[in-house]
Amino acid sequence: MKNIQQKQRGFTLIEVMVVVVILGILAAILVPKVMDRPDQARKTKARQDIRALEAALNLYKLDNYVYPTTDQGLEALIQEPSSPEPANWKAGGYLDRLPLDPWQQPYLFLSPGDNGTIDIFSLGPDQVPSDDDIGNWALQ
């Protein structure tokens, strides 16, 4: 009978250490880039919500000839306001529900706003008026 020798092959400790170091370097480079994405996603969602609210407000204006007042707020899109009563409020409303911004706060509404028509905005992650506010005045 032939003597069969099996040669066991494996990784040396040095090889394993080199792979771990390479993975650590890659993680140090990639993790900061990936971790920035959730904040960008939240801002993108806020912009999309603001566009949808603006479209609903434009439909409201088409039916009623004016935007809701600041006091009536965005709630006028889901529930008929009582004072002043809109001329042709659409039965069922203009939205099923009002979205919250990505930071779980209601969107804010001014009519007339600073730009002369309407302002729809979120105060952003810090929830105070500042440069990081996201509003329809900055959308393209």
Secondary structure, 3 states (H helix, E strand, C coil): CCCCCCCCCCCCHHHHHHHHHHHHHHHHHHHHHHHCHHHHHHHHHHHHHHHHHHHHHHHHHHHHCCCCCCCCCHHHHCCCCCCCCCCCCCCCCCCCCCCECCCCCECEEECCCCCCCCEEEECCCCCCCCCCCEEHHHCC
